[in-house]
Amino acid sequence: MPRSVNSVAAKAKRKKIIKAAKGYFGRRKNVHTVAKNAVEKALQYAYRDRRNKKRVFRALWIQRINAGARLYGMSYSEFIGKTNTKNISLNRKVLADLAMNHPNAFKAVVNTVS
């Protein structure tokens, strides 16, 4: 009985890895075994950083709100505490945008809470 191989699927699998490694430097882009390791590592970084991105943006929003609130003599924690007691349901992303790009609107929010 002849040997059964599935070279069509194997080649497609290798081609998929090489395509994913497009733009990599040196042998990482055209040698399958090296490219496979590089692509696997890249996918691990992508998975991890999709979660880290959320943390990084939240920290950025907090810094911007803090800077905006301090212009009016209030710390970040004071400001957030007062917005919660006054039931102002603006999230940090919106508050940071107001503090950065719409200072008059942010001032109105600060005046409302103080």
Chimera marker file (.cmm) of the C-alpha trace (Angstrom):
<marker_set name="trace">
<marker id="1" x="0.000" y="0.000" z="0.000" r="1" g="1" b="0" radius="0.5"/>
<marker id="2" x="1.387" y="3.445" z="-0.896" r="1" g="1" b="0" radius="0.5"/>
<marker id="3" x="2.380" y="5.898" z="1.808" r="1" g="1" b="0" radius="0.5"/>
<marker id="4" x="-0.374" y="8.379" z="2.658" r="1" g="1" b="0" radius="0.5"/>
<marker id="5" x="0.716" y="11.975" z="3.060" r="1" g="1" b="0" radius="0.5"/>
<marker id="6" x="-1.279" y="15.143" z="3.183" r="1" g="1" b="0" radius="0.5"/>
<marker id="7" x="1.169" y="17.562" z="1.609" r="1" g="1" b="0" radius="0.5"/>
<marker id="8" x="-1.588" y="19.913" z="0.431" r="1" g="1" b="0" radius="0.5"/>
<marker id="9" x="-2.730" y="20.663" z="3.972" r="1" g="1" b="0" radius="0.5"/>
<marker id="10" x="0.842" y="20.751" z="5.310" r="1" g="1" b="0" radius="0.5"/>
<marker id="11" x="1.904" y="23.292" z="2.678" r="1" g="1" b="0" radius="0.5"/>
<marker id="12" x="-1.184" y="25.414" z="3.370" r="1" g="1" b="0" radius="0.5"/>
<marker id="13" x="-0.377" y="25.372" z="7.090" r="1" g="1" b="0" radius="0.5"/>
<marker id="14" x="3.223" y="26.471" z="6.470" r="1" g="1" b="0" radius="0.5"/>
<marker id="15" x="2.086" y="29.124" z="4.002" r="1" g="1" b="0" radius="0.5"/>
<marker id="16" x="-0.296" y="30.532" z="6.624" r="1" g="1" b="0" radius="0.5"/>
<marker id="17" x="2.572" y="30.905" z="9.132" r="1" g="1" b="0" radius="0.5"/>
<marker id="18" x="4.863" y="32.558" z="6.555" r="1" g="1" b="0" radius="0.5"/>
<marker id="19" x="2.067" y="34.956" z="5.578" r="1" g="1" b="0" radius="0.5"/>
<marker id="20" x="1.557" y="35.909" z="9.249" r="1" g="1" b="0" radius="0.5"/>
<marker id="21" x="5.309" y="36.603" z="9.538" r="1" g="1" b="0" radius="0.5"/>
<marker id="22" x="5.269" y="39.135" z="6.708" r="1" g="1" b="0" radius="0.5"/>
<marker id="23" x="7.311" y="42.195" z="7.615" r="1" g="1" b="0" radius="0.5"/>
<marker id="24" x="9.539" y="40.399" z="10.118" r="1" g="1" b="0" radius="0.5"/>
<marker id="25" x="13.325" y="40.816" z="9.850" r="1" g="1" b="0" radius="0.5"/>
<marker id="26" x="15.791" y="38.226" z="8.572" r="1" g="1" b="0" radius="0.5"/>
<marker id="27" x="15.015" y="34.518" z="8.695" r="1" g="1" b="0" radius="0.5"/>
<marker id="28" x="11.939" y="35.191" z="10.828" r="1" g="1" b="0" radius="0.5"/>
<marker id="29" x="10.021" y="36.062" z="7.667" r="1" g="1" b="0" radius="0.5"/>
<marker id="30" x="10.934" y="33.173" z="5.338" r="1" g="1" b="0" radius="0.5"/>
<marker id="31" x="12.162" y="30.127" z="7.307" r="1" g="1" b="0" radius="0.5"/>
<marker id="32" x="9.178" y="28.161" z="8.572" r="1" g="1" b="0" radius="0.5"/>
<marker id="33" x="10.620" y="26.906" z="11.870" r="1" g="1" b="0" radius="0.5"/>
<marker id="34" x="11.914" y="30.360" z="12.842" r="1" g="1" b="0" radius="0.5"/>
<marker id="35" x="8.787" y="32.113" z="11.586" r="1" g="1" b="0" radius="0.5"/>
<marker id="36" x="6.567" y="29.716" z="13.556" r="1" g="1" b="0" radius="0.5"/>
<marker id="37" x="8.274" y="30.670" z="16.830" r="1" g="1" b="0" radius="0.5"/>
<marker id="38" x="8.143" y="34.372" z="15.997" r="1" g="1" b="0" radius="0.5"/>
<marker id="39" x="4.443" y="34.275" z="15.075" r="1" g="1" b="0" radius="0.5"/>
<marker id="40" x="3.526" y="32.281" z="18.208" r="1" g="1" b="0" radius="0.5"/>
<marker id="41" x="5.367" y="34.803" z="20.386" r="1" g="1" b="0" radius="0.5"/>
<marker id="42" x="3.702" y="37.707" z="18.553" r="1" g="1" b="0" radius="0.5"/>
<marker id="43" x="0.281" y="36.172" z="19.184" r="1" g="1" b="0" radius="0.5"/>
<marker id="44" x="1.109" y="35.824" z="22.895" r="1" g="1" b="0" radius="0.5"/>
<marker id="45" x="2.086" y="39.492" z="23.040" r="1" g="1" b="0" radius="0.5"/>
<marker id="46" x="-1.085" y="40.476" z="21.174" r="1" g="1" b="0" radius="0.5"/>
<marker id="47" x="-3.274" y="38.519" z="23.615" r="1" g="1" b="0" radius="0.5"/>
<marker id="48" x="-1.510" y="40.021" z="26.644" r="1" g="1" b="0" radius="0.5"/>
<marker id="49" x="-1.534" y="43.564" z="25.326" r="1" g="1" b="0" radius="0.5"/>
<marker id="50" x="-5.226" y="43.580" z="24.432" r="1" g="1" b="0" radius="0.5"/>
<marker id="51" x="-5.738" y="43.416" z="28.191" r="1" g="1" b="0" radius="0.5"/>
<marker id="52" x="-2.910" y="45.812" z="29.085" r="1" g="1" b="0" radius="0.5"/>
<marker id="53" x="-4.297" y="48.401" z="26.680" r="1" g="1" b="0" radius="0.5"/>
<marker id="54" x="-7.386" y="48.809" z="28.859" r="1" g="1" b="0" radius="0.5"/>
<marker id="55" x="-5.224" y="49.395" z="31.951" r="1" g="1" b="0" radius="0.5"/>
<marker id="56" x="-2.985" y="51.886" z="30.170" r="1" g="1" b="0" radius="0.5"/>
<marker id="57" x="-5.903" y="53.925" z="28.865" r="1" g="1" b="0" radius="0.5"/>
<marker id="58" x="-7.622" y="54.016" z="32.247" r="1" g="1" b="0" radius="0.5"/>
<marker id="59" x="-4.384" y="55.304" z="33.826" r="1" g="1" b="0" radius="0.5"/>
<marker id="60" x="-4.126" y="57.975" z="31.113" r="1" g="1" b="0" radius="0.5"/>
<marker id="61" x="-7.719" y="59.105" z="31.685" r="1" g="1" b="0" radius="0.5"/>
<marker id="62" x="-7.097" y="59.324" z="35.441" r="1" g="1" b="0" radius="0.5"/>
<marker id="63" x="-3.983" y="61.479" z="34.877" r="1" g="1" b="0" radius="0.5"/>
<marker id="64" x="-5.904" y="63.831" z="32.584" r="1" g="1" b="0" radius="0.5"/>
<marker id="65" x="-8.837" y="64.160" z="34.983" r="1" g="1" b="0" radius="0.5"/>
<marker id="66" x="-6.414" y="64.776" z="37.861" r="1" g="1" b="0" radius="0.5"/>
<marker id="67" x="-4.630" y="67.527" z="35.902" r="1" g="1" b="0" radius="0.5"/>
<marker id="68" x="-7.951" y="69.124" z="34.971" r="1" g="1" b="0" radius="0.5"/>
<marker id="69" x="-9.340" y="68.946" z="38.507" r="1" g="1" b="0" radius="0.5"/>
<marker id="70" x="-6.187" y="70.422" z="40.057" r="1" g="1" b="0" radius="0.5"/>
<marker id="71" x="-6.658" y="73.565" z="37.944" r="1" g="1" b="0" radius="0.5"/>
<marker id="72" x="-9.738" y="74.186" z="40.084" r="1" g="1" b="0" radius="0.5"/>
<marker id="73" x="-8.097" y="73.278" z="43.412" r="1" g="1" b="0" radius="0.5"/>
<marker id="74" x="-9.396" y="69.735" z="43.689" r="1" g="1" b="0" radius="0.5"/>
<marker id="75" x="-7.606" y="66.380" z="43.665" r="1" g="1" b="0" radius="0.5"/>
<marker id="76" x="-8.694" y="63.474" z="41.493" r="1" g="1" b="0" radius="0.5"/>
<marker id="77" x="-10.034" y="61.455" z="44.409" r="1" g="1" b="0" radius="0.5"/>
<marker id="78" x="-12.044" y="64.416" z="45.731" r="1" g="1" b="0" radius="0.5"/>
<marker id="79" x="-13.459" y="65.074" z="42.270" r="1" g="1" b="0" radius="0.5"/>
<marker id="80" x="-14.490" y="61.467" z="41.629" r="1" g="1" b="0" radius="0.5"/>
<marker id="81" x="-15.947" y="61.169" z="45.129" r="1" g="1" b="0" radius="0.5"/>
<marker id="82" x="-18.071" y="64.266" z="44.618" r="1" g="1" b="0" radius="0.5"/>
<marker id="83" x="-19.262" y="63.175" z="41.170" r="1" g="1" b="0" radius="0.5"/>
<marker id="84" x="-20.430" y="59.896" z="42.718" r="1" g="1" b="0" radius="0.5"/>
<marker id="85" x="-22.296" y="61.648" z="45.553" r="1" g="1" b="0" radius="0.5"/>
<marker id="86" x="-23.959" y="64.054" z="43.080" r="1" g="1" b="0" radius="0.5"/>
<marker id="87" x="-24.911" y="61.080" z="40.841" r="1" g="1" b="0" radius="0.5"/>
<marker id="88" x="-23.090" y="62.441" z="37.807" r="1" g="1" b="0" radius="0.5"/>
<marker id="89" x="-22.670" y="59.318" z="35.712" r="1" g="1" b="0" radius="0.5"/>
<marker id="90" x="-19.917" y="60.373" z="33.319" r="1" g="1" b="0" radius="0.5"/>
<marker id="91" x="-17.237" y="57.753" z="32.915" r="1" g="1" b="0" radius="0.5"/>
<marker id="92" x="-13.512" y="58.467" z="33.083" r="1" g="1" b="0" radius="0.5"/>
<marker id="93" x="-13.108" y="58.398" z="29.307" r="1" g="1" b="0" radius="0.5"/>
<marker id="94" x="-15.650" y="61.185" z="28.842" r="1" g="1" b="0" radius="0.5"/>
<marker id="95" x="-14.345" y="63.223" z="31.784" r="1" g="1" b="0" radius="0.5"/>
<marker id="96" x="-10.788" y="62.979" z="30.436" r="1" g="1" b="0" radius="0.5"/>
<marker id="97" x="-11.971" y="64.135" z="27.007" r="1" g="1" b="0" radius="0.5"/>
<marker id="98" x="-13.768" y="67.086" z="28.576" r="1" g="1" b="0" radius="0.5"/>
<marker id="99" x="-10.701" y="67.994" z="30.633" r="1" g="1" b="0" radius="0.5"/>
<marker id="100" x="-8.423" y="67.866" z="27.574" r="1" g="1" b="0" radius="0.5"/>
<marker id="101" x="-10.532" y="69.211" z="24.719" r="1" g="1" b="0" radius="0.5"/>
<marker id="102" x="-13.472" y="71.076" z="26.273" r="1" g="1" b="0" radius="0.5"/>
<marker id="103" x="-12.211" y="72.960" z="29.346" r="1" g="1" b="0" radius="0.5"/>
<marker id="104" x="-15.381" y="75.062" z="29.667" r="1" g="1" b="0" radius="0.5"/>
<marker id="105" x="-17.554" y="71.954" z="29.834" r="1" g="1" b="0" radius="0.5"/>
<marker id="106" x="-15.179" y="70.397" z="32.378" r="1" g="1" b="0" radius="0.5"/>
<marker id="107" x="-15.341" y="73.586" z="34.450" r="1" g="1" b="0" radius="0.5"/>
<marker id="108" x="-19.137" y="73.322" z="34.433" r="1" g="1" b="0" radius="0.5"/>
<marker id="109" x="-18.876" y="69.748" z="35.775" r="1" g="1" b="0" radius="0.5"/>
<marker id="110" x="-16.421" y="70.904" z="38.482" r="1" g="1" b="0" radius="0.5"/>
<marker id="111" x="-18.759" y="73.765" z="39.462" r="1" g="1" b="0" radius="0.5"/>
<marker id="112" x="-21.667" y="71.308" z="39.646" r="1" g="1" b="0" radius="0.5"/>
<marker id="113" x="-19.863" y="68.967" z="42.027" r="1" g="1" b="0" radius="0.5"/>
<marker id="114" x="-18.316" y="71.616" z="44.294" r="1" g="1" b="0" radius="0.5"/>
<link id1="1" id2="2" r="1" g="1" b="0" radius="0.2"/>
<link id1="2" id2="3" r="1" g="1" b="0" radius="0.2"/>
<link id1="3" id2="4" r="1" g="1" b="0" radius="0.2"/>
<link id1="4" id2="5" r="1" g="1" b="0" radius="0.2"/>
<link id1="5" id2="6" r="1" g="1" b="0" radius="0.2"/>
<link id1="6" id2="7" r="1" g="1" b="0" radius="0.2"/>
<link id1="7" id2="8" r="1" g="1" b="0" radius="0.2"/>
<link id1="8" id2="9" r="1" g="1" b="0" radius="0.2"/>
<link id1="9" id2="10" r="1" g="1" b="0" radius="0.2"/>
<link id1="10" id2="11" r="1" g="1" b="0" radius="0.2"/>
<link id1="11" id2="12" r="1" g="1" b="0" radius="0.2"/>
<link id1="12" id2="13" r="1" g="1" b="0" radius="0.2"/>
<link id1="13" id2="14" r="1" g="1" b="0" radius="0.2"/>
<link id1="14" id2="15" r="1" g="1" b="0" radius="0.2"/>
<link id1="15" id2="16" r="1" g="1" b="0" radius="0.2"/>
<link id1="16" id2="17" r="1" g="1" b="0" radius="0.2"/>
<link id1="17" id2="18" r="1" g="1" b="0" radius="0.2"/>
<link id1="18" id2="19" r="1" g="1" b="0" radius="0.2"/>
<link id1="19" id2="20" r="1" g="1" b="0" radius="0.2"/>
<link id1="20" id2="21" r="1" g="1" b="0" radius="0.2"/>
<link id1="21" id2="22" r="1" g="1" b="0" radius="0.2"/>
<link id1="22" id2="23" r="1" g="1" b="0" radius="0.2"/>
<link id1="23" id2="24" r="1" g="1" b="0" radius="0.2"/>
<link id1="24" id2="25" r="1" g="1" b="0" radius="0.2"/>
<link id1="25" id2="26" r="1" g="1" b="0" radius="0.2"/>
<link id1="26" id2="27" r="1" g="1" b="0" radius="0.2"/>
<link id1="27" id2="28" r="1" g="1" b="0" radius="0.2"/>
<link id1="28" id2="29" r="1" g="1" b="0" radius="0.2"/>
<link id1="29" id2="30" r="1" g="1" b="0" radius="0.2"/>
<link id1="30" id2="31" r="1" g="1" b="0" radius="0.2"/>
<link id1="31" id2="32" r="1" g="1" b="0" radius="0.2"/>
<link id1="32" id2="33" r="1" g="1" b="0" radius="0.2"/>
<link id1="33" id2="34" r="1" g="1" b="0" radius="0.2"/>
<link id1="34" id2="35" r="1" g="1" b="0" radius="0.2"/>
<link id1="35" id2="36" r="1" g="1" b="0" radius="0.2"/>
<link id1="36" id2="37" r="1" g="1" b="0" radius="0.2"/>
<link id1="37" id2="38" r="1" g="1" b="0" radius="0.2"/>
<link id1="38" id2="39" r="1" g="1" b="0" radius="0.2"/>
<link id1="39" id2="40" r="1" g="1" b="0" radius="0.2"/>
<link id1="40" id2="41" r="1" g="1" b="0" radius="0.2"/>
<link id1="41" id2="42" r="1" g="1" b="0" radius="0.2"/>
<link id1="42" id2="43" r="1" g="1" b="0" radius="0.2"/>
<link id1="43" id2="44" r="1" g="1" b="0" radius="0.2"/>
<link id1="44" id2="45" r="1" g="1" b="0" radius="0.2"/>
<link id1="45" id2="46" r="1" g="1" b="0" radius="0.2"/>
<link id1="46" id2="47" r="1" g="1" b="0" radius="0.2"/>
<link id1="47" id2="48" r="1" g="1" b="0" radius="0.2"/>
<link id1="48" id2="49" r="1" g="1" b="0" radius="0.2"/>
<link id1="49" id2="50" r="1" g="1" b="0" radius="0.2"/>
<link id1="50" id2="51" r="1" g="1" b="0" radius="0.2"/>
<link id1="51" id2="52" r="1" g="1" b="0" radius="0.2"/>
<link id1="52" id2="53" r="1" g="1" b="0" radius="0.2"/>
<link id1="53" id2="54" r="1" g="1" b="0" radius="0.2"/>
<link id1="54" id2="55" r="1" g="1" b="0" radius="0.2"/>
<link id1="55" id2="56" r="1" g="1" b="0" radius="0.2"/>
<link id1="56" id2="57" r="1" g="1" b="0" radius="0.2"/>
<link id1="57" id2="58" r="1" g="1" b="0" radius="0.2"/>
<link id1="58" id2="59" r="1" g="1" b="0" radius="0.2"/>
<link id1="59" id2="60" r="1" g="1" b="0" radius="0.2"/>
<link id1="60" id2="61" r="1" g="1" b="0" radius="0.2"/>
<link id1="61" id2="62" r="1" g="1" b="0" radius="0.2"/>
<link id1="62" id2="63" r="1" g="1" b="0" radius="0.2"/>
<link id1="63" id2="64" r="1" g="1" b="0" radius="0.2"/>
<link id1="64" id2="65" r="1" g="1" b="0" radius="0.2"/>
<link id1="65" id2="66" r="1" g="1" b="0" radius="0.2"/>
<link id1="66" id2="67" r="1" g="1" b="0" radius="0.2"/>
<link id1="67" id2="68" r="1" g="1" b="0" radius="0.2"/>
<link id1="68" id2="69" r="1" g="1" b="0" radius="0.2"/>
<link id1="69" id2="70" r="1" g="1" b="0" radius="0.2"/>
<link id1="70" id2="71" r="1" g="1" b="0" radius="0.2"/>
<link id1="71" id2="72" r="1" g="1" b="0" radius="0.2"/>
<link id1="72" id2="73" r="1" g="1" b="0" radius="0.2"/>
<link id1="73" id2="74" r="1" g="1" b="0" radius="0.2"/>
<link id1="74" id2="75" r="1" g="1" b="0" radius="0.2"/>
<link id1="75" id2="76" r="1" g="1" b="0" radius="0.2"/>
<link id1="76" id2="77" r="1" g="1" b="0" radius="0.2"/>
<link id1="77" id2="78" r="1" g="1" b="0" radius="0.2"/>
<link id1="78" id2="79" r="1" g="1" b="0" radius="0.2"/>
<link id1="79" id2="80" r="1" g="1" b="0" radius="0.2"/>
<link id1="80" id2="81" r="1" g="1" b="0" radius="0.2"/>
<link id1="81" id2="82" r="1" g="1" b="0" radius="0.2"/>
<link id1="82" id2="83" r="1" g="1" b="0" radius="0.2"/>
<link id1="83" id2="84" r="1" g="1" b="0" radius="0.2"/>
<link id1="84" id2="85" r="1" g="1" b="0" radius="0.2"/>
<link id1="85" id2="86" r="1" g="1" b="0" radius="0.2"/>
<link id1="86" id2="87" r="1" g="1" b="0" radius="0.2"/>
<link id1="87" id2="88" r="1" g="1" b="0" radius="0.2"/>
<link id1="88" id2="89" r="1" g="1" b="0" radius="0.2"/>
<link id1="89" id2="90" r="1" g="1" b="0" radius="0.2"/>
<link id1="90" id2="91" r="1" g="1" b="0" radius="0.2"/>
<link id1="91" id2="92" r="1" g="1" b="0" radius="0.2"/>
<link id1="92" id2="93" r="1" g="1" b="0" radius="0.2"/>
<link id1="93" id2="94" r="1" g="1" b="0" radius="0.2"/>
<link id1="94" id2="95" r="1" g="1" b="0" radius="0.2"/>
<link id1="95" id2="96" r="1" g="1" b="0" radius="0.2"/>
<link id1="96" id2="97" r="1" g="1" b="0" radius="0.2"/>
<link id1="97" id2="98" r="1" g="1" b="0" radius="0.2"/>
<link id1="98" id2="99" r="1" g="1" b="0" radius="0.2"/>
<link id1="99" id2="100" r="1" g="1" b="0" radius="0.2"/>
<link id1="100" id2="101" r="1" g="1" b="0" radius="0.2"/>
<link id1="101" id2="102" r="1" g="1" b="0" radius="0.2"/>
<link id1="102" id2="103" r="1" g="1" b="0" radius="0.2"/>
<link id1="103" id2="104" r="1" g="1" b="0" radius="0.2"/>
<link id1="104" id2="105" r="1" g="1" b="0" radius="0.2"/>
<link id1="105" id2="106" r="1" g="1" b="0" radius="0.2"/>
<link id1="106" id2="107" r="1" g="1" b="0" radius="0.2"/>
<link id1="107" id2="108" r="1" g="1" b="0" radius="0.2"/>
<link id1="108" id2="109" r="1" g="1" b="0" radius="0.2"/>
<link id1="109" id2="110" r="1" g="1" b="0" radius="0.2"/>
<link id1="110" id2="111" r="1" g="1" b="0" radius="0.2"/>
<link id1="111" id2="112" r="1" g="1" b="0" radius="0.2"/>
<link id1="112" id2="113" r="1" g="1" b="0" radius="0.2"/>
<link id1="113" id2="114" r="1" g="1" b="0" radius="0.2"/>
</marker_set>
